[in-house]
Amino acid sequence: MMIKRILLLAIFALVASAQAFAQSRWADWPTYERPEPVQLQAAEIARIEAPEARQGAAADADHIYAIVNFAIGKYDRETGERVAAWEGPRGGLIGHLNSCFAEGGQLLCANSNHPEVPMASSVEIFDTETMEHAGTKSLGLMDEGSLTWFDHLGAGWIVGFAHYNDETGEPFKSNAYAGVHTFDKEWRRTGGWRLPPHLIAEMAPQAASGGALGEDGLLYIFGHDKPELYVLAKPDMGPTLLHVATIAVDAEGQAFSFDPEDPRVIWAISRPNGQVRGFRLPEVPLEMEHARRFAK
């Protein structure tokens, strides 16, 4: 009996010693501290009056396109004159154009049924010469959320989806579920990332309304209404994008497009003023640990 007691006491002592060692070791373990993003400033270079400038803007070599839910205005880049438009009916099959970009004589646009739920989305295509509707790709109901923007990434797509904290969102998913996903060319999901939690909080109760990959391999996103363009990098580990820079821009969020002639120029909107505005972006340094460029 005495031997058993001694053995038990020895075991208890070893366990207590191991626990104390573990607690001491973990107490001294380094804690991750989120690096602060670089703060930068964009320079405004142009303004075009455009009543359709409510959701976003796109650009090709000769024209600027102002986007509202069910209409797109086409404007001469030099004169600012409105030269053509596509206009759909209110409550029609295309109800909420979120963003577009111009490519090969077409506008490729993200469309959704926002503010309705459940959320459904589609890609809509317009001919930039005639401004007629030229094609569609329905994505249907998607757990990822409401399609707000997309861009090329390799042979596929990088895509932004939104969730909302108000009555326009799903009651069981907050805007924290808004994310960035990758798809192949047939729109089959291949991966993705979550947005940094502090940016989700900044954009609440909304989500990222616009996004595009820059020629520098970084992802640029706008929130819903703040004059800040967030620059994100791909992490070399983990599922969360890295916030490497914030660029102050005199445009209240929404969708934007890079200029096809100058990779450091974007076209965005001032929703309260009904204007498309051009901005020159500063170069963004990439010095943050674990931050990598996207291979566009």
Secondary structure, 3 states (H helix, E strand, C coil): CHHHHHHHHHHHHHHHHHHHHHHHHHHCCCCCCCCCCEEEECEEEEEEECCCCCCEEEECCCEEEEEECCEEEEEECCCCCEEEEEECCCCCCCCEEEEEEEECCEEEEEEECCCCCCCEEEEEEEECCCCCEEEEEEEEECCCCEEEEEEEECCEEEEEEECCCCCCCCCCCCHHHCEEEEECCCCCEEEEEECCHHHHHHHCCCCCCEEEECCCCCEEEECCCCCEEEEEEEECCCCECEEEEEEECCCCCCCCEECCCCCCEEEEEEHHHCEEEEEECCCCCCCCCCEECCCC
